[in-house]
Amino acid sequence: MMPTLLFISWADLGWIALGLFLMFNALSIVVLSLTWLERKALGRLQRRLGPTRSGPMGLMQPIADGIKLIIKEDIIPTSSEKAIFWAAPLIVMLSAFMIWVTIPGAQNAVIKNLDLGLFYIIAFSVIGILGLVLAGWGSANKYGTLGGLRAAAQLVSYEIPIIMVAVSIAMLAQSLDLREIVAQQGSYPFVLVQPLGLVVFFIAGLAEVGRTPFDIYFAESEIVGGPFVEYSGAHWSLFFLAEYINTFAIAALTVILFLGGWSGPGLSGYWEIIWFLFKVYLVILVIFWIRGTFPRLRIDQLMAFAWKVVVPLSFLTVVMTAIYQFYGWPAWSLTLMSLAGLVWVAYAIYRRMAGPASRVAQVRARQEELMASRRRQRAESSAASAQETGD
């Protein structure tokens, strides 16, 4: 029996190409808006104005920055592996771009909905790690190589929690289809039953995109510039573009998996997209707020936090969801288990962070008590001497 040949017509290819072109332009506009919004938000947090000169309220500043990067001199090290040096930013950009093929902005606003959409996103996002390692190695720079290895260690470590939390959400929704996951949150968003999963997913997502406080692998104060140290001009702009696209993707997945996606009271059509974007930009503002608030972690703190805290918690979310599903308990039981785990971990971290300060306070209290005791003894001795002199 002859196998059936599957083919795509030229018309279908044309529609796919048009959809990808429109998606690329839409994501480029999103990146421009994110760069402007981040600089404005950080300016307000730091009591500055942010960009104000280029256009009204500095709205043309992202375009000016983009033009500057395009026309900037592109320097390639003589000893670098040219093919790898050129391919690395394209791989990072491709992995960031292709996951948007199946991320829906509304019920019908998606280029290609997949039954295994969540699996596809996780699989494609891992490819970006290869691009960062190749960027450092192909640069023929020891600091770039070190930055690439740090990037691989960090991203592999924090990819595990993302996968495990995604598994727990798939167990709740009984599907890997993102539209079905949103549909299952019609009664209540999954954040109400898995607050621990939301916290773990959000923290691991920040580490995956290299946002503060997890920007250690390209921290200028640590290793010059990480895997991007030899990149400039248009090549570096691809890494920059991929970072903001991934930031937008993490915020969108947070909204889809935990905050009900585009579902809202009586919303339909374009209002679904507007409601979805409103939620996504709120999550992004939280990301910018974290950047302006928390200091950068050391590499040992970053890795210890992954393997001692975030990874075990991600496995705990899967175990709790499995117990909830297997015994058919009410939804509030999973909420209580998740909140108990979240409160216990928060308390343990607080005790660990506050431990040095409490020990310093105890030592200071003992010193003050000792000094007070000595003052009392001196006062008693003086009083006794004065009494003997009077006698």
C-alpha positions, 0 to 999 in steps of 0.5 A: 500500500502506497503511503499518503503524501502530505503536502502544503499548497502554495496558498497555504504557504503564503498564508503561513508566511504572511502570518509569521511576517505579521507576528514578527512585526507585532513582536517588534512593536511589543519590544519597542513598547517594553523598552520604553515602559521599562525605562519610564517605570524604572525612572519613576521608581528611582525618582527620575523622568526617564526618556523625555527628549525623543518625541512626546514623553520620549516615545521615539526613544526606542526607535532611535535606539534601534536605528543606533544599533543597526548602523553601529559598527559590527566587529567580529573577532579575527580568531572567532569561529565565523559560522558559529559566531553568526549562527548563535544570535539567530538560534537564540532569536529563532527559539524566542520567536517560534514559541509565539506560533502557538501562544494565543492572544484570544480564542481565535487569535493564534497562528497555529493552535496545537494540541500539544502547545505547552509541550511545543513551547517548552521544547523550543525554549530549550534551544535558546540555551544552545545559542548562548553556549555557542555565542560564548564559545564561538567568540574565542574569548575566555570571558565569553566562554565562561558566560556561556557556561554560566548561562547553560548552568543557570537556564538548565537549572531553572528550566526544570521548575518551569517544566514541572509546574507546567506538568501540574497545570496540565494535570489540572486542565487534563490538556496541553492545549493552551486554549483548553487550559484557559477554558478550564479556568472559566469558573476560577483561575488556577492561581486560586488553587496553585498559588505556589505554582504561580510563584515558582513559575514566575521566579523560574521565568525571571531566571530563564530570561535573565532578568534581575536579580537573575542576570548573573551570566552576563553581569558586567560587574562579574564577567565583563559581558557574558556570552555577548562580550564580543557582539556589537551592532545588529548581532547584539541587537538580536540577543536584546530582541530575544530577551524582551520577546522571552520576557513578554512570553513568560508574562503571557504564559503566566496569564494563560496558565494561572490568571485565566488568560483572555477570559473575562465577564462578557468579553468577546472579539477584540475585547478578549485581546485587550483584556489579555494584553492588559493582564500581560502588561501588568505582569511585566510591570511587576517584572520591572518593579522587581528589577528596580527593587532587588539586588543581583544574586551571586552565582553560588546563591543563584544555583543554591536557590535553584536546587535547594528551593525552587526545584524541590518546590516544583516537584511538590506542586506536582505531588500535591496536584497528583494527590488532589486529582487521585483522591478527588478532593475539593479544590480548596484542599489543593489551595490549602496545601499550596498555601501551606507549602508557600508559607512554610518556605517563605518563613524558612527563607525569612529565618535564614535571611534574618538569621545574621541580623538576629545573631548580631542583635543577640551579641549586641544585647549581651555586650550591652548587658555586660557593660551595664553590669560593669557600670553597676559594679563600678557604682557599687564599688564607688559607693562602698569606697565613699562609705568607708571614707566617711566612716 
